[in-house]
Structures are given as structure tokens and as C-alpha cells.
């Protein structure tokens, strides 16, 4: 099964950019409505924490 690449979309001065987070997940674990990984395992919690933190990377 192919993994999904997780992208981050940012907008600066009205211009959108989409960059890869360098992370991926199994398609059935991705929750579209929340943009989170479903699961209680350590790896799911770690990825959700990573996705939730603000970043200046790529700016």
C-alpha cells in the first residue's frame, strides 16, 4: 500500500505555497475533516503534535 505524503499549505501576503512536511501516513489513518492522523499509538500522537506546531520553515 502506498503512503500519503503530507503537505503544509501556507499563505504569505496573499500568495499560497505548498511544501512537503517530509512525513507520510497510511491513507486509511488520515482524517480529512480534521487533517489529523487517527490513532492512539505513539507514532500517531507524535505526528499530530508535529503537524500542530507552528513553523517558520520555508518562509
C-alpha positions in Angstrom: 0.0 0.0 0.0 1.3 3.4 -0.9 1.7 6.0 1.8 0.3 9.5 1.5 2.7 12.4 1.5 1.6 15.1 4.0 1.9 18.7 2.7 1.7 22.0 4.5 -0.1 24.9 2.8 0.9 28.4 3.9 -0.2 31.9 2.7 2.1 34.9 2.9 1.0 38.3 1.5 -1.9 36.5 -0.3 0.4 34.1 -2.1 -0.1 30.4 -1.4 2.7 27.8 -1.2 2.5 24.1 -0.7 5.6 22.3 0.7 6.1 18.8 1.9 6.4 18.1 5.6 8.7 15.2 5.0 6.2 13.0 6.7 3.7 10.4 5.4 0.9 8.2 6.6 -1.3 5.3 5.6 -4.4 6.5 3.7 -6.9 4.8 5.9 -5.4 6.6 9.0 -5.8 10.1 7.6 -8.9 12.0 8.7 -9.8 14.6 6.0 -12.2 16.6 8.2 -9.6 17.3 10.8 -6.3 17.0 8.9 -5.0 14.6 11.6 -3.9 11.0 11.9 -6.3 8.6 13.5 -4.7 6.6 16.3 -3.6 6.4 19.8 -0.2 4.9 19.2 2.9 6.9 19.9 3.7 7.5 16.2 0.3 8.9 15.5 0.5 11.2 18.5 3.9 12.3 17.6 2.9 13.1 14.0 -0.2 15.0 15.1 1.9 17.1 17.6 4.3 17.8 14.7 1.5 18.9 12.4 0.1 21.1 15.2 3.2 23.1 15.9 3.6 26.5 14.2 6.7 26.7 12.0 8.7 29.3 10.1 10.3 26.7 7.9 10.0 27.6 4.3 9.4 31.3 4.9 
